[in-house]
Amino acid sequence: MELEREKVLSGPGSEGSAGKGPAAGRSPVRWALSGLGAGLVAGVGGTVLMRRAAARRGAGPPREEPRQELIDL
């Protein structure tokens, strides 16, 4: 069962390289670093977009309408 799972996870074209060679244990690390990099890029991109939207002219609450006030009941 473990051998079948390893064959499925290794993907096509990698028969015979599972568990061998110096790069055998780096696949999960490579995926983790790729995910970390993608998350960092997405976070920075979202921050930049939000700052640009907030800095636009006319952004924010309306200025000409009266502000809402809380009413004590």
N, C-alpha and C positions, 0 to 999 in steps of 0.2 A: 504494500500500500504506500509506504514512504517513497519507494523508488518511482512509482507511478506519479505521485504528487510532485516529485522533483522533476520528472520529465515534462509534466504539464506546465510547471512554473518556469522552466528554463526556456521555453519557446522554441520555434522552429529554427533549424540551422545551428543549434548548439548541442547536438548529440555528442557525447564524448568529452565535452568540456565541463560538465557539471562536476564541481568539486575538485577540479584539477587546475593547476597553474596559479600564479600569484594574484590574478584578478578574480579568483573564484569567490572570495568573501566580500568583495567591494560592491557588488550589485545593490544590496539594500542601502549601503551608505551612499551610493551614487543617486539612488532614488530619493533618499532623504534630503540630500543636498539640493537636488533639482526642485523638490517640493518647497524647500525653504527659500530658495532663490525666486521661485515663481510667486510665492506668498509675499515676499518682500517687495517684488516689483508691483504686484497688484495693490499692496497697501500704499506704497509711495504714489502710484498713479491715481488711486482714489483720493488721497490727500491733496494732490495737486489739483485734481478736478474740482474738489469741494472748495478749495481756496479760490480758484478762479471764479466759480459760481458766486461765492460770497463777496468777491471784490467787484462784481459787475455793478454798473450804475443801475440804481433802482432795486437792488437786492435788499432784503430785510423786510421788516414790518412796514405797512403803509404809514406815511407820515401825515397825510392830510385828513384822515378820518379820526374821530375822537377815540381815545383809548378806552378799552373796556375796563370797568371797575368792578371789584368784588362787592357784592351786596350782602350785608349782614341780615340774616333772617331771624 
